[in-house]
Amino acid sequence: MSFADAIAADHVHRDRAKHPGGWEPGYEYSGDGGTITATTTDRQPPELRKLLTDEGFDADAYRIIGNVEMRKWQQRAGDEFCYYWRWKFAPVTATTVLLDELVAKLDKRPPRRSRNAPVGPNALAVCIADWQAGSDHGGGPARLENRIEHLADALLDHRTALKRAGVPINKLYVLGLGDLREGCRGWAPQSLYRAQLNHEEQRRFVVAGLDHLIDRWSGHFDAVAVHAVGGNHGEDRGPAGKSDTDFSDNVDVGVFRDLEFAYSRNPERWSHVQFHLPTHDLTATFQHGDCVVGLAHGHQAKGGGAGVQGKLMNWWKGQMEGRQPIGDADILVTGHYHHTQIAAQGSRTHLMTPALCGDQDWFRHSAGLVSPPGTATFVLDGSTVPDWHRVIAAPE
């Protein structure tokens, strides 16, 4: 700029660094979590603890959610590259305390008798589906607790009845089919208003309920295998009702991970309890004898068929055509729709399980129907068709 131009100019502007949209350094915080973004000129991220401390946060009171994000940025050709780093963080809450308490409690439980008996060809599967703990469905958490207590005894009574009928069973499959908690937002305008427990209380309730069942049942079976998939209510959803994280971040699987870690601390009691949990998948499969069993919550079936059963069968057909693992299943087990249906096509069977949460106002008002609470069970004998099926009714 010449001397004359400088005199004529109203203002002098200096070139300032620009940042890529959405990656401006700083932080946002809403009380239950936040995002912090920083930049460096090398590939090494800054220390998050120092960033939090510099912004006035207690670094020991927060934890990272998910993976750190990184972006490489060059403002102009020939400039030095800048590296942008972004973390999501949230307070260390009662969930962390819950796990510590759970481990301390379970460490003290006495060992059981040795579980070295050979496992026979028959296995009993129990479908843990749609508790929606924390909701007001079916009388709320107090009534749900009664149903869980009833289920603990009823499954063992069912096993005894099968033994008397000539079907001895010493292996149990516990199948977590999702929607074990209600969540507090993202489902319907009334969900936040009608939830009777917050997120942490819901997780505590579900972990305690699962521990009550699995610990009780594991004393009566020589082998217990736990499989689980995530449901839509297990997702972390924002105010707009959309999931804002990845498939691995799902409470419906997370509660089983809590138990897996806690049980690993006392192998003399639970060495015969094995957990098989997905990481980034919404489905799971396992094999018993010649039979492949596939698990899905059911919310991923979006259309293309008549009625609920048609949607799910059409989705399953697509998984077969795409050669996905669940497409090889002989038995597909799903939840989500809160009532029981069974469809057999050739050698394949689809079992849609009931919910334990009880009557929902929305289902009653929209469909005119009531979905009674219950838990589905079936027996695997190694063939491709479930040999027995029963819904354990629960107190209303």
C-alpha positions, 0 to 999 in steps of 0.5 A, a space after each residue: 500500500 502506497 503512502 497516498 493510499 494509506 492516507 485515503 484509506 478509512 481503515 487498515 486491515 491485517 490478514 487474520 487467520 481463518 479456521 474451517 467452519 465448525 472447527 473454531 478453537 474454543 469450547 461449548 458447554 451445556 451443563 451435561 456435556 460439551 465440546 472443546 476444540 484446539 489447534 496445533 502446528 504438529 500432529 500431536 494433540 494438546 493435553 486435554 486435561 490442561 485445556 480443561 483446566 485452562 478453561 476453568 474446569 476440574 479435569 478430574 470431574 470430566 471424561 472423554 466421550 467417543 474418539 478424538 476428532 482431527 482435521 488437517 487444514 491449510 489456509 492458503 497453498 504453501 502455508 504451514 498446515 494446522 491440525 485441529 483437535 476436537 473432543 466431546 466431554 461430559 461429567 463423571 457421573 453416577 454411572 462411574 460410581 455405580 460400576 465401582 460399587 457393583 464390582 465391590 459388591 460382586 467381589 464379595 459373593 462366594 464361589 459356587 460349586 465347580 461347573 465342569 459338567 458336559 453341556 448337553 445338546 439342549 439349551 434354553 434361550 430367554 429374551 430380555 426385551 423392551 423393559 423401557 425402565 424409567 417409563 410410566 408404562 404398565 405402572 412404572 418402575 415399581 411394577 417392572 421390578 415386580 415383573 423382574 422378580 417374577 421372571 427370576 423364579 418363573 424361568 427356573 420353574 419352566 426349566 424344571 417343567 421341561 426336565 420333567 417332560 424329558 428335555 433336560 437343559 444345562 445351558 442358558 442363552 440370555 438374549 438382550 434385545 434392546 430398549 432396556 431403558 426408556 431414555 428421556 428425550 428423542 422419542 415422543 413429545 411426552 417422553 421427557 415429561 413422563 419419564 420417572 427416572 433420569 438416565 443414571 437411575 435408569 442405568 442403575 435399575 437395568 444393571 441391578 435387574 440384569 444382575 439379579 436375573 443372571 446371577 440367580 440363573 447362573 447358579 442352576 446352569 452349567 454354561 451361560 452365554 450372554 448376547 446383546 444388541 442395541 435398540 433405539 431407546 439405547 441410543 444417545 439422542 439429542 433434542 431433535 430426536 436423532 442419534 448423534 453418536 455411533 452404533 457402539 455407543 448404546 446403553 442396551 449393550 453398555 449395561 451388559 458390558 458393566 456386568 461383564 467387567 464386574 463378573 470378571 473380577 470374581 471368576 470363581 463364581 462366574 467363569 461359566 458365564 460368557 459375554 458376547 457383545 457387539 461393538 459397531 453392529 446392530 445385529 448379532 449371531 451365534 450358533 448352537 449345533 447346526 442352528 444359527 440364531 440372529 438377533 436384532 432389535 427390529 427398529 432398522 426394518 423401515 418398510 417394504 412389507 405389509 404390516 410389522 411382520 412383513 417389514 421385518 421379513 423383507 428386511 431379513 430378506 435383504 440381509 440374505 441377499 446382501 450376504 450379511 451374517 444375520 442373513 444366514 440365520 435360521 432363527 431371527 429374534 427381534 423385539 421393538 414391537 412389544 407383542 408376540 408373533 411367530 412366522 415360519 417360512 421353510 426352515 427359517 423362523 422369525 420370533 418377535 418377542 413381547 415387552 416386559 414394560 407393560 401397557 403403553 398408552 400410545 399403543 392402546 390409543 393408536 391401535 386399540 390394543 393392549 400389549 400384556 407384559 411377558 418374556 419369550 423363551 424357546 429351546 434349541 436342540 441343535 436343529 434349525 427349528 426351535 423345539 419349544 416356545 413359551 411366553 412367560 406371562 408377568 404380573 400386570 
